[in-house]
Amino acid sequence: MHQGISGNPKSIDGVAIQGSHLFGRVDRGRQGGRVRHEADYTDRMESTSPDQPSDIGEDLAQLAASIKNWGRELGFQKVGIARVELPEDAGFLQDWLEKERHGTMDYMARHGEKRWRPATLIPGTVCAISARLDYWPTAIHSAAETLDEPRIAYVSRYALGRDYHKVMRTRLGRLTKKIEAIAGPMGARVFVDSGPVLEKALARNAGLGWIGKHTNLLDRSAGSYFFLGEILTDLALPFDAPVSAHCGTCTACVDICPTQAIVAPYQLDARRCISYLTIELRDSIPVEFRKAMGNRIYGCDDCQLVCPWNKYAQPSGESDFVPRHGLDHAQLVQLFAWTEADFLERTEGSAIRRIGYECWLRNIAVALGNAPSSPSIIAALAARSDHPSEIVREHVAWALAQHSAHG
């Protein structure tokens, strides 16, 4: 998952600011979905490698260590193994939903206990293998400078390159095959924002970090600029221990939020979040939030940019996450001029494509309304004033009104 909108961090996690389809079953012999007992694993190990240690615990610990090594070989920065019981998270999720802080994300209210009881989602699940992949691109234009230039579009840094769902799913699929090659047929399924899974809660349980006041997962040595994904499996692997929290008295993320979406430490109202407004919401953006959006046309990173722990974040060497089409520092007017064919071509393989062309124009219209007046901006907006989409026309009219108001 991308670390974006979520409710109380102890509950929501995965929301998907990006949705996707299920990876599909990696399942070559599930034995009717029953739990994979330690004896099953030992029998297979003995039949394929008689020199393996006889102690079951050592066998499983050795396999767990190998899984983490394989994960690093595949490019993940960290891999952990989590217990899947999430009773406390269930309460926070239900409270978040009852307060309707999920907005129009109706899928968050579906599936019930499957979200906090993975064994009811994938029968036989006894643990989750959670993986972290850093994404902050190398050779990128300064995020702070881009936010300070109102005629330039700000795109959340996780979305500048290739769609992370594809990258993560492919690698987790390879990791699953490596495990099967040693452990034999097993029940397993990969998730990357692709189902009712509380991904940050599982990552927390796996020792990958703690959930901060902005509801994102934090690692002391890596900050929060990373994606999460997991493999739910019936292998009875030893669990890793969660790490302690280290936010202390800091409230930088709460204070910086442009729309006050972090309504209290560890509590986020998605309906106010710019990531939700620009990515999840398909309707008109509430007028009360438009000025605060500034030049942010896809997502928002403010709560992460200000977090002290992100001074330890390292740029990713992943070529897949290198910015495409200059989107790390593009002129709003130029992006607004894209035709729908341009949009589809230039966002192919990108997470941005899922919002669609209409919302793309809607978001940029708001940003143009917040930019200093200029003949080119007025002309760009006027050219879209009769757009077939009622939503686009309404946001263009609002933007033109902002410029008229300022003379």
N, C-alpha and C positions, 0 to 999 in steps of 0.2 A: 504494500500500500504506500501511497504518498501520504506524508504527514500533513494533513490539512484539516478540514472541518471535522470536528467531532463534538460530542456532547461532553459531559463530565468525563475526564480522561480515564477514570477508573472504570468507565463503562463502555463508552462508545468506540473507540478506536476505529475501526475500519471504515467508517463511513466511506465511503468512496467518494472522494471528490472526483474520482475517475471510476466509472463502472467498467466491467468487462465480463466476458463469458467465462464459464468454468473451464479450467484447463482440461478437464476430462480425467478419467480414471487411469492411474498408473497402477495396474492391478492384474497381476499375472497368476493369481491363485489365492484368492482371498479366504478360502475355507469357509464359505458361507457367512462371512462378515464377523466371525467370532474373534475374540481378543487373542492376540498372539501371545501365548504364554512363554515364559522363560524356557520351559522344557522343549517347546517346539523349536526355538532358536538353537538350543544346545544340540538337539538331535541333528539338525541340518549341519551345524558346524562339525560335529563328529563324523558325519557321513562324508563330508567333503575335505576335511582337514583333521585327521586324527591327532595331530600334534597340538591342537588348540588346548588352552588351559581347561581343566575339568571344572573349575569353579564357575558357576553360572554368572555370578556377579562380575567376575573378571572378564568373562566373555563379553557381556553387555557393556561394561566400561570401556573395553578395548574398541568395540564397535562405535560407541559414542565418540571416542577420541578420533577415530578414523573419519567419522562423518564430519567433524569440525575441520580436520585437515583437508578433506576433499572439498569442503565448502570454500576454504581459502584458495585452494588450487583453481576453483572455478571463478574466482574473482570476488567472492563475498568477503567483506571486512570482518564479519563476526557471525558465528553460528552458535545457538544455544538450544537446549532441550527443556521444554516446559511441561509442567503439570497442567492439565486442562480444566480443572475445577475452578469456576469463576463466580462463586456465590455472591461476593460483595459487589462485583461488577454488574451483576444482574439487577441489583437494587438501584444502582445509579442509572443504569440504562432505562429502567422503567420510570424512574422519577423524571428523567430528561424527556422521555416521550410524553408523560402526563402533562408536563409543562409546555408541550408542543414546540420545543426548541429545535426540533428537526425540520421545521418548515414544511416544504412540499416534498421532502424526501420520504414518501410514504413507505418505501421499501424497508426503512429502518424499523417500522412497526410490525413488519411481517416476520414470520418464522419463529416467534416466541422463544421458547427455551433453547432452541437450536443455536442461538447466538452465544449463550453462556454455558451450554452443555454440548460440546462438540461430538460427544459419543452418540447423541441423538441425531446429529446431522450426518455423520459418517459412522454407522454402527461399528463397534469394536475399537474405536479410537481410544488410546490410552496416553498418548503424549503428542506434543507438537514440536517439530523441528523448525525453529524460527531463524531466519537469516536476514542480515543487514547488508545493503549495498549503497555506498556513498554516491552522491550525484552531483555535488557542486562542480560546475564545469571549470576547466582550465581556460586561460586566455579569454576571460569574459569581461565585458564592460562593467564597471563598478555599479553595483545595485544602488548604492546611496546616491551616486551622481545621476543615475537614470531617474530615480524618484524625484530629484531636485530639478529636473528639466521637464516642465509641464507640456512641452510640445513633442516629447518622446514617449513612446508607449512602454509601460512596465509590464512584463510577462513574468510570472512566478518562475524562479530559476529552475525548478524541477522539470518544467514543461518545454524548455528551449530545444531539446534534442529529440531523440527517438522515444516513442511511447514506452515508459518503463514497464508496463504490464508484459510486453513482449520479451523484454530483456530478462526480467525476473522469472517469468514462467519457463522460459527455455532453460535457464540455468538450474532452477529447482527441479525441472524434469530430468536433467542430466544427473543431478545429485541423487535423485530417487533411483535411477538406473544403476548408479555406482553401489548404492546400498543393497539393492536387490542382487547384484552380482555376488555379493558376499553373504548376505543374510538369507537369500533365496526368496521365493514368492512371498509377497506381503501385501497387506491392505494399506493403501496410501493414496492421498489426493493432494494436489498442489492448489494453493489459494494465493492470489495476489489481487486484493480488492475484488474478489470474484464470487463472494458468497457471504452468508451471514456468519462471519467470523470476527471476533473481537481481537484484531491483530495486535494492537498495542498492548492489550492486557496479556496476551500470550507472550509477546516479546519481553515484557516486563518480568513475567514468570520465568522466562528463559535466561534471565540475567543480562539482557542486552541493554538495559538502561532503566531509568525511572520515568514516570510520566510527570511532566512539569506543569506549572501553573497555566501555561498556554494550551495544555492538553496534548502536546507532542511528546514523543519519547526522547529522552536526553541521555547521552553518554558522556562521562567526564572527559574522555580523551577525543571525542569526535563531535560533540554538539548534537545537532538534530537534523543536519542536511543528509538524510538517507531514506531509502525505501525499505519496506519490510515485506516479507512473504513467508509462507510457512508450508510445511508438509504435515498433514494430519496422518498419523500412522498407528497401527496396532502393535508395533514393536514395543516391548516393555523396557525402554531405555532408561538409564538413571537420569533423574532431573537435575538441572542446574539450579543454583540458589539465586533468588532475586537480589538486586543490589539496593543499597540504601539511597534515599532521595537526598539531593543536595541543592535545592532551590533556596533554602534558608528564608531570610526575610525579604529577598529580592522580589520586586513587583514590576520590573521593567517591562515585561510583556503585557501585563495588565494595563499599565499606564500608556503605552504607545499605541494601542489598537485604535485605528482611525475612527471606528464606528462603535467603540466600547462593546464589542462582541463578547469579550471575556468579562462576564458580568460579576464574577468573583473568582478568586484563585481556584483553578481546577474546574471551572464551570464556563462553558461556552454556549452562547445562544447562536446557533447557526443562522438564524433569520437575520442577524445583524452582520454576519461575517462577509467580508468582501469576496472571499473565495466562494462562498455559497452564492452570493448575489451574481457573480460573473460567470460561474460554471454550472451550478446545479439549478438555479432558478431559470425557468423558461418564460416567465411572465414579465410584466413591466417592473423595473427596479424601483422600489419605493423612493419617492422624491427626497425624503429625509436623509437618505444615505448617499445621494449622488455627489454632492460637493465633497464629501469625505473620501470618496473613491479616488479623487485626484486623477492621475494618469494610469491607474492600475486597470488594465483591460482583461487580464486573465490571472485570477488568483491574487494573493497578497502574501508577502514574506515578512512584514514588519515585526511581528512578534518573535520571529526567529533571528532577524537581523540584529535586534537589540539585545538578544540573550547573551550574557557573558560567557556561557559555555561554548558558544560557537566560535570564539577566538581560537579554540583548539581544533576546529574542523579543518580537514585537509582537502584540497581540490581532488576531484576524482580523475583518474587517468582513463576513464571509459570514453572511447571515441564515440559511442552511441549517444552520449549526453552533450556533445559539442553543439553549440547553438547553430540552428539552421536559419537561412534566409535573413541573417542579421537581426533576429528577433530580440537579442539582448539590448539593442539600442536603436530601434527603428522609429522613423517619423510617423506620428499618428496620421497625418494627411496621406502618406503613401499607403499605409495599411488600409485606410478607409476607402481608397480607390480600387482595392482588389475587387475583381468580379467574383462571382460564385465559382467559376471555373478556376480562377487563380487561387481562391481559398482552398478548394479541394485538392488542387495539385500541390500547393506549398505546405499543406498540413498533412499530407499523406504520411502515414506511419508515425504521426504525432498525437499526443494526448489532446491537443487543442481541437482537433477535428470534431470530437464528440459534442461540442457545444453547438455546432452548426453555424451556417453563414449568417442567419438572422441574428443570433445572439452575439456573434462577432461584431456585426455592425452596430447593434444596440450598445454594446460595451464601449466601442470606440467613440460613438456619438456622445456618450456621457463624458468621456475624457476630453473630447474636443470642446465640449461646453465648459469644461474647467480650465482650458488653456487660455493664455492671453490672446486677445483678439488680433487677427491679422486678415488681410484680404484672402490669403490662400485658405485659411480655416473657414471663413464665412462662405467662400465659394464651394468648398468641399461639402459643407453641410447643406447648402442650398441645392446642390446637385442630387442629394438624396431625399429632398423634402417631399417628393412624390413617389417614394419607394412603394412597391406593392404591399409590403408588410406594414400593418397598422402599428406594430410595436416599434419598428424602425422609425416610422414617421413621427410617432409620439416623442421618442427620445431625441430625434433631430430637432423637432419643434422646441423642446425644452432647451437644448443646447443653443439654438439660435436666440432664444429669449434671454439666455444668460449674457450673450454678447450685446444684445440690444440694451439690456439694463445697464451695461457698463459703458454705453456710448460708443 
